């Protein structure tokens, strides 16, 4: 059994990103305002002595520059959050 985290393309048919985590592992999706405009996921796996962060993103071919900026902003948000821990 797996816990599925997914973000489907809001404006197009098909596509999106998915992270599947074994249900026996403690996990949670981290949400960032910056990531809602792009196909981007971040999942935190919690273990007794540490946490691991997994990201998954997709940038379609021939994307405009703002799409790359959205992804960079989402990654920067993760780094900012982790630096405060």
SEVEX-811382 format. One record per atom (N, C-alpha, C): x, y, z; residue in three letters. Coordinates in steps of 0.001 Angstrom, whole numbers, padded with zeros to 6 digits, always signed. Last residue first. Layout:
N
XYZALA ...
This chain:
85
+014805+025525+010629UNK +014647+024386+011550UNK +015836+024211+012454UNK +015312+027415+008774UNK +014751+027887+010047UNK +014556+026756+011050UNK +016079+026109+006517UNK +017114+026873+007222UNK +016627+027374+008575UNK +013671+025072+005572UNK +014641+024170+006199UNK +015711+024932+006979UNK +012502+027383+004475UNK +011840+026674+005572UNK +012823+025767+006314UNK +014331+027962+002436UNK +014087+028931+003517UNK +013456+028251+004727UNK +014036+025668+000828UNK +015328+025972+001456UNK +015176+026954+002611UNK +011363+026009+000032UNK +011768+024816+000782UNK +013077+025104+001522UNK +011567+028408-001383UNK +010695+028330-000213UNK +011059+027134+000666UNK +013197+027609-003513UNK +013708+028586-002540UNK +012861+028571-001265UNK +011397+025966-004878UNK +012603+025377-004285UNK +013201+026316-003236UNK +009549+027931-005674UNK +009122+026820-004832UNK +010318+026165-004144UNK +011162+029555-007300UNK +010548+030113-006086UNK +010100+029009-005134UNK +011744+027770-009388UNK +012826+028280-008549UNK +012282+028857-007242UNK +009173+027481-010474UNK +009883+026339-009904UNK +011007+026791-008967UNK +008696+030126-011325UNK +007804+029482-010357UNK +008484+028297-009692UNK +010737+030452-013241UNK +010751+031278-012026UNK +009861+030665-010954UNK +009834+028721-015212UNK +011097+028425-014531UNK +011208+029221-013234UNK +007556+030162-015960UNK +007426+028784-015470UNK +008679+028360-014702UNK +008561+032596-016976UNK +007868+032570-015673UNK +007673+031166-015106UNK +009660+031786-019573UNK +010531+032061-018435UNK +009792+032053-017089UNK +007661+029151-021045UNK +008091+030540-020930UNK +008909+030713-019648UNK +008591+025990-022430UNK +007922+026817-021425UNK +008491+028224-021438UNK +009511+024011-024153UNK +009149+025325-024713UNK +008371+026198-023730UNK +008279+021231-022255UNK +009183+021802-023260UNK +008627+023134-023779UNK +007215+021694-018818UNK +006972+021295-020203UNK +007983+021917-021161UNK +008655+020576-016000UNK +008560+021809-016772UNK +008369+021391-018227UNK +007921+019050-013010UNK +007944+018896-014458UNK +007769+020267-015087UNK +009144+017559-009982UNK +008621+018668-010780UNK +008720+018338-012263UNK +009423+016585-006702UNK +009164+016113-008054UNK +008577+017285-008828UNK +011369+015991-003787UNK +010611+016865-004671UNK +010460+016193-006031UNK +011631+015030-000463UNK +011652+014576-001847UNK +010821+015561-002667UNK +013492+015108+002453UNK +012557+015834+001610UNK +012740+015383+000169UNK +013696+013485+005521UNK +014158+013519+004142UNK +013076+014207+003326UNK +014778+013815+008889UNK +013739+013940+007869UNK +014398+014006+006505UNK +015846+011782+011706UNK +016015+012788+010642UNK +014793+012823+009740UNK +015331+009817+013586UNK +016479+010691+013809UNK +016695+011754+012740UNK +012951+008539+012816UNK +013191+008842+014225UNK +014317+009846+014434UNK +011686+010239+009891UNK +012250+009075+010556UNK +012577+009473+011994UNK +009498+011424+007507UNK +010008+011586+008870UNK +010450+010249+009439UNK +009527+012987+004448UNK +009525+011681+005098UNK +010175+011843+006455UNK +007709+015349+002712UNK +008631+015151+003828UNK +008435+013746+004385UNK +007476+016357-000627UNK +007000+015445+000413UNK +008103+015264+001446UNK +006424+018566-003035UNK +007455+018325-002033UNK +006839+017472-000933UNK +005848+019140-006515UNK +005474+018524-005239UNK +006685+018456-004328UNK +004677+020847-009341UNK +005736+020727-008346UNK +005161+020127-007071UNK +003800+022447-011891UNK +003725+021024-011546UNK +004910+020713-010647UNK +002654+025672-010739UNK +003502+024793-011543UNK +003308+023354-011092UNK +001355+027223-008982UNK +001285+027641-010380UNK +002121+026754-011285UNK +001915+026298-006468UNK +000580+026042-006999UNK +000425+026470-008456UNK +004322+027040-005411UNK +004279+025805-006189UNK +002922+025551-006826UNK +003997+029317-003883UNK +004744+029428-005137UNK +004593+028194-006019UNK +002780+028393-001568UNK +002004+029192-002518UNK +002679+029247-003876UNK +003349+025056-000699UNK +003917+026387-000835UNK +003085+027145-001855UNK +003148+022239+001390UNK +002512+023124+000417UNK +003142+024501+000466UNK +004298+019030+001716UNK +004546+020415+002096UNK +003987+021304+000994UNK +002778+016042+002725UNK +003066+016965+001634UNK +003283+018354+002208UNK +004312+013524+004723UNK +003350+014617+004571UNK +003777+015499+003406UNK +004788+010349+006354UNK +005034+011318+005291UNK +003956+012388+005299UNK +006140+007499+007685UNK +005473+008760+008043UNK +005818+009801+006983UNK +005613+004375+006067UNK +006496+005500+006365UNK +005672+006739+006704UNK +003743+002572+005270UNK +004348+002339+006584UNK +005297+003466+006991UNK +003079+003206+002656UNK +002185+003633+003736UNK +002767+003439+005130UNK +005553+004492+000521UNK +005028+003307+001224UNK +004262+003764+002464UNK +004587+007006-001678UNK +005369+006671-000486UNK +004729+005454+000181UNK +004852+008560-004771UNK +004215+007476-004032UNK +005140+007061-002893UNK +004225+011518-006388UNK +005190+010860-005508UNK +004412+009819-004718UNK +003647+012987-009538UNK +003187+012102-008482UNK +004378+011585-007698UNK +002394+015519-011798UNK +003476+014834-011106UNK +002912+014029-009944UNK +001023+015972-015150UNK +001078+016176-013714UNK +002250+015429-013122UNK -000968+014530-017850UNK +000209+015106-017215UNK +000067+015273-015720UNK -004323+015433-018978UNK -003155+014569-018825UNK -002038+015275-018085UNK -005331+018582-020224UNK -005652+017186-020003UNK -004356+016377-019909UNK -004787+021657-018450UNK -004613+020774-019602UNK -004978+019349-019229UNK -004926+023129-016155UNK -005497+023709-017361UNK -005407+022806-018591UNK -003756+021778-013994UNK -005085+022378-013839UNK -005728+022809-015157UNK -002249+018687-013780UNK -002270+019929-014541UNK -003666+020530-014461UNK -002090+017452-010435UNK -002485+017337-011828UNK -002446+018697-012504UNK -000102+016165-008133UNK -000549+017477-008582UNK -000815+017358-010076UNK -000081+013901-005375UNK -000102+014226-006789UNK -000562+015653-007022UNK +000827+011226-003429UNK +000789+012689-003467UNK +000861+013071-004935UNK -000332+008316-001944UNK -000049+009020-003196UNK -000186+010526-003000UNK +000874+005764-000054UNK +000223+007064+000027UNK +000644+007829-001220UNK +000393+002271-000672UNK +001144+003508-000815UNK +000254+004719-000558UNK +000843-001181+000000UNK +000000+000000+000000UNK +000894+001253+000000UNK 
